[in-house]
Protein backbone atom coordinates (compact mmCIF):
# COMPACT_ATOMS: atom_id res chain seq x y z
CA UNK A 1 0.00 0.00 0.00
CA UNK A 2 3.03 2.28 0.10
CA UNK A 3 2.37 3.05 -3.57
CA UNK A 4 -1.03 4.58 -2.70
CA UNK A 5 -2.95 1.79 -4.43
CA UNK A 6 -4.81 -0.98 -2.61
CA UNK A 7 -5.05 -4.09 -4.76
CA UNK A 8 -7.49 -6.94 -4.27
CA UNK A 9 -4.73 -9.37 -3.15
CA UNK A 10 -3.54 -6.79 -0.58
CA UNK A 11 -7.09 -6.38 0.70
CA UNK A 12 -7.64 -10.15 0.90
CA UNK A 13 -4.41 -10.49 2.90
CA UNK A 14 -6.04 -8.35 5.62
CA UNK A 15 -8.67 -11.11 6.10
CA UNK A 16 -11.66 -8.73 5.99
CA UNK A 17 -15.18 -9.60 7.07
CA UNK A 18 -17.33 -10.33 4.06
CA UNK A 19 -21.04 -9.63 3.96
CA UNK A 20 -23.91 -10.59 1.71
CA UNK A 21 -26.12 -7.72 0.59
CA UNK A 22 -29.88 -8.16 0.70
CA UNK A 23 -30.31 -4.72 -0.88
CA UNK A 24 -28.06 -2.95 -3.38
CA UNK A 25 -28.83 0.30 -5.20
CA UNK A 26 -26.58 2.27 -7.52
CA UNK A 27 -27.19 5.67 -9.10
CA UNK A 28 -24.73 6.95 -11.67
CA UNK A 29 -25.10 10.32 -13.40
CA UNK A 30 -22.05 10.99 -15.57
CA UNK A 31 -21.52 14.60 -16.60
CA UNK A 32 -17.83 15.19 -17.22
CA UNK A 33 -14.47 13.71 -16.23
CA UNK A 34 -14.24 15.70 -12.98
CA UNK A 35 -17.91 16.41 -12.32
CA UNK A 36 -20.24 13.45 -11.89
CA UNK A 37 -22.38 11.76 -9.27
CA UNK A 38 -22.17 8.15 -8.15
CA UNK A 39 -24.17 6.89 -5.17
CA UNK A 40 -24.02 3.28 -3.98
CA UNK A 41 -26.06 2.01 -1.02
CA UNK A 42 -26.32 -1.53 0.29
CA UNK A 43 -27.26 -3.43 3.41
CA UNK A 44 -27.15 -7.05 4.48
CA UNK A 45 -25.58 -9.50 6.90
CA UNK A 46 -22.18 -11.03 7.61
CA UNK A 47 -22.46 -14.83 7.53
CA UNK A 48 -21.07 -16.61 10.57
CA UNK A 49 -21.51 -13.65 12.90
CA UNK A 50 -25.06 -12.68 11.88
CA UNK A 51 -24.02 -9.03 12.15
CA UNK A 52 -25.84 -6.52 9.97
CA UNK A 53 -24.15 -3.87 7.87
CA UNK A 54 -25.01 -0.74 5.91
CA UNK A 55 -22.67 0.71 3.30
CA UNK A 56 -22.94 4.00 1.42
CA UNK A 57 -20.55 5.82 -0.88
CA UNK A 58 -21.09 9.17 -2.59
CA UNK A 59 -18.62 10.33 -5.21
CA UNK A 60 -18.92 13.74 -6.83
CA UNK A 61 -15.38 13.96 -8.22
CA UNK A 62 -12.62 11.42 -8.78
CA UNK A 63 -10.57 13.04 -6.03
CA UNK A 64 -13.24 12.79 -3.31
CA UNK A 65 -15.49 9.99 -2.13
CA UNK A 66 -17.54 10.02 1.07
CA UNK A 67 -17.85 6.51 2.50
CA UNK A 68 -19.97 5.29 5.41
CA UNK A 69 -19.85 1.75 6.81
CA UNK A 70 -21.92 0.71 9.81
CA UNK A 71 -21.71 -2.76 11.38
CA UNK A 72 -23.79 -3.82 14.36
C-alpha positions in Angstrom: 0.0 0.0 0.0 3.0 2.3 0.1 2.4 3.0 -3.6 -1.0 4.6 -2.7 -3.0 1.8 -4.4 -4.8 -1.0 -2.6 -5.1 -4.1 -4.8 -7.5 -6.9 -4.3 -4.7 -9.4 -3.1 -3.5 -6.8 -0.6 -7.1 -6.4 0.7 -7.6 -10.2 0.9 -4.4 -10.5 2.9 -6.0 -8.3 5.6 -8.7 -11.1 6.1 -11.7 -8.7 6.0 -15.2 -9.6 7.1 -17.3 -10.3 4.1 -21.0 -9.6 4.0 -23.9 -10.6 1.7 -26.1 -7.7 0.6 -29.9 -8.2 0.7 -30.3 -4.7 -0.9 -28.1 -3.0 -3.4 -28.8 0.3 -5.2 -26.6 2.3 -7.5 -27.2 5.7 -9.1 -24.7 6.9 -11.7 -25.1 10.3 -13.4 -22.0 11.0 -15.6 -21.5 14.6 -16.6 -17.8 15.2 -17.2 -14.5 13.7 -16.2 -14.2 15.7 -13.0 -17.9 16.4 -12.3 -20.2 13.4 -11.9 -22.4 11.8 -9.3 -22.2 8.1 -8.1 -24.2 6.9 -5.2 -24.0 3.3 -4.0 -26.1 2.0 -1.0 -26.3 -1.5 0.3 -27.3 -3.4 3.4 -27.1 -7.1 4.5 -25.6 -9.5 6.9 -22.2 -11.0 7.6 -22.5 -14.8 7.5 -21.1 -16.6 10.6 -21.5 -13.7 12.9 -25.1 -12.7 11.9 -24.0 -9.0 12.1 -25.8 -6.5 10.0 -24.2 -3.9 7.9 -25.0 -0.7 5.9 -22.7 0.7 3.3 -22.9 4.0 1.4 -20.5 5.8 -0.9 -21.1 9.2 -2.6 -18.6 10.3 -5.2 -18.9 13.7 -6.8 -15.4 14.0 -8.2 -12.6 11.4 -8.8 -10.6 13.0 -6.0 -13.2 12.8 -3.3 -15.5 10.0 -2.1 -17.5 10.0 1.1 -17.9 6.5 2.5 -20.0 5.3 5.4 -19.9 1.8 6.8 -21.9 0.7 9.8 -21.7 -2.8 11.4 -23.8 -3.8 14.4 
